[in-house]
Amino acid sequence: MNRFQPLPDPRPDDAPWPDMIWPVPDDTELIGEVVRLTPIDPAEDAAELFTALDHDRVWAHIPGRPADAAQFEDTLRQRDSSDDWQLWTVRAQRPIGDRPAGAIVGVTSYLDAHQHDAWLEIGFTVYTPSVWGTAVNPAAKLLLLDYAFDTLHTGRVQLKTDVRNHRSQQAIARLGASYEGTLRRQFRRGDGSVRDTAMFSIIAEDWPDVRERLTARLPSESPTARS
């Protein structure tokens, strides 16, 4: 067996990084030209969100498909009550696909937030199929990343997906995220098999280039936050 070659330190002169701001202040909305992200209200949003996401393709690589709106409300309530989660409904700012302006087109989240270590994950991102391949995902990610790096002072944002979910991997890579490796046999799928997870990240040093890349895909986008 070959001896493992230790990895070089990419930031040998690092200065101390401040703690990340967390939690997200109550009632903060992230507003863009394409979508608006609003803090989820499980009681108010579960039924519309369940209807929008009730498609086999949506849940093909995501465990825990809800049987009905009541079950989905329970899931959303549990996650929303966790100290390291922030769930957002994704609403269309203008008609997109078959969805009118104002309609819920999906859900996305900050999760696994580590305030002291200044990193979090963007995940539990699920959209209705009619907006797949549109500006919705890059617009939502621009809002989330802009707020994470420029307001919360995050140093790292990670994104991960099932190794079988090629569409999601390609979408994450198009954001400008770097592939870091595969976590083997990490999570159990809905069918009982255990998935390998493809891990990506964007760090603070990457953010200016990633922001430029996303903004170029959305030339009219000017993200704002409102509390």
N, C-alpha and C positions, 0 to 999 in steps of 0.2 A: 504494500500500500504506500502510495506517495505521501510524504509529509505535507500537511496542510500549510499553505503559505499565508501567514497572517495578513490581514487587510490593512492598508494604509489609512491613517486618520485624515479625512477630507477637509477638516477644519481644525488644524492644530493650534490656531491662535484665537479660538472662540472666546468671546466675552460672555459674562453671565447674561442669560436671557430672562426677561421678566416673566412672572406668572401670567398665564392666560386669564383674561376676564371670563368669569363663568359664575353663575348661569347667565343665559341671555335674558336681558330685562323683559319683564312681562309686557305683553301687547306689542312687541317689536314686530313690524312688518317689513319685508324686503320687497321693494317695488321696482319693476322694470317695465320696458315697453312691451314685452311679450308675455310675461307672467308676473303674478304677485304671490309671494309666499306669506301666509298668515299662520300664526300659531294655531294648532289644531284644537278644535273643541269636539271631543269624541261624541258627545250627545247630539250636537248639531250637525256634524259632518259625516258620521259613519254611514248613514243610509245612502247619501249621494256618492260617497267614495266607494262603497261596496258595489253599487250599480256600475260605476265607471270602470271598476277593476275586475268585474266578474266575467273573466275570459280565461280559457284554458292556457292560452299563450302567455298571459301575464304571470301566472303562477308556475310555469314549467320548471323554473330553476329557483323558486323561492318557497321554502317550507312554511307550513302553517296557513294554508288557504282557508279563509273563513267560510263556514257553511251558510251564514246569513249575516244580515246587518247587525243583529244583536251580538253575535259572537265577535264580529269585527270591532264593534264598539268596546267590548271588554279588552281585546288585544291592544287597541289604541290607548285605552285608559291606563292599562298597566305600564305601557312603555312611556306614556306621557308623564306618569307619576314618578318615574325613575330620575334620580338626581343627575345622571350623566347622559340624559337624552333631551333633545329638543325636536319635536315633531312639527312639521309644517304641511298645510295643505297647499297644493300648487293650483292656482286659478288662472284661467286664460284672461289676459287683459284685452284681447281682441279675438274674433272668431278664429279657431284653429281646428283643422280637420273637420269633424262633425260636431264640435263643441262651440257653443256661443260664448261671447264675452261674459266673464263672470263665473262660468262653470268650473267646477273642480275637474281637473284633468289628471290628478295624481297626488302622491304623497312623497315627501322626502324628509330627511332627518339629519341632524347632528347626533352622534351617539358615541359612547365610550369616551367621553370627554375627560381628559386628565389635566386639571388646572395647573398643578405645580409643574408638570413636565411640558405643558404648553402644546398639547396636541389633541386632536379629535378625529373622528371618522365621519365621512359623509356616506350614508347608507340608507337602507330600507327605502330605496327610491323606486317607485312603481308608478307607471303611467298607463292610461288607457291606450289600447293599440292604435287608435286613430291619430294619435299625435307622435307616434314613433317616427323617427327620421325627420321630424320638423325642428323648428328652432326652440322647442320647449326645453329639452334637456340642456343644451349649452347655455340657454338663458338662465335657467334655474341654477346651474352650477356656477355661472358668473356671479350671481347674487350671493350664493352661499360662500364661495371662496373669497369674494371681495370683503364680505362681512367678517369672515373668520380671520383673514390676515390683517386687514386694515383697521378693524374695530376691536375684535377680541384679542389681537396680538398673538395669534397662533403661530407656532414655528413649523408645524407639520400637520398636514391633512392627509389621511389615508383613505383609500377606496379599495374594496375587494369584491370578488365575485366568484361564482362557481367556475371551475376550469372548463366545464361543459358549456358555459354560457358565452359563446363566441361573440354574439351581438353586443353584450355588455362589455366584454373586454375591449372590443374595438371602439366602443363609445368612450370608455374611460381613457384609452390611449389617445384618442382624438382631442381630448381636453388638453393634452400636454403632460399628463401624469407619467411618471417613470415606473416601469415594471421592476419590482424588487425581488420577485421570486414566488415560489409556490409552496404554500403550507399544506403538507400532505395529511390526508385523512383528518380533516379539522372538524367538519360539521356533519350531522346526520341530515340527509335529504328527507323529503316527505315520503318517499317510497321505502325508507329504511336503509338505503345504501349510504355510505359515508363519502362526502365530497372532498376533493382537493380544492384549495382556494388560491386563486391568482391575486397577488397583492401588489397594489400600486400606491404611489404617494406623490404629493406635491409639497415641497418645503418652501420656507420663506424666500430662500435664494432663487427658487424657480419662479416665484409668483409674478414678477414683472413680465417675463416672457410669456407665461401662461395667460395672464390678463390680456396682453396684446393679441395673442393668438385667438382667444375667445371673443374679444371685442371686434376683431376683424371678421369673425363669422356673424356678428350681430352689430352692424355698423351704426344702428340707431339706438343701441342699448346704452343707458346711462343709469347704473344702479344707484338706488338710494335706500336708506333705512329710515323708518319712522317708528318712534316709540309712543 
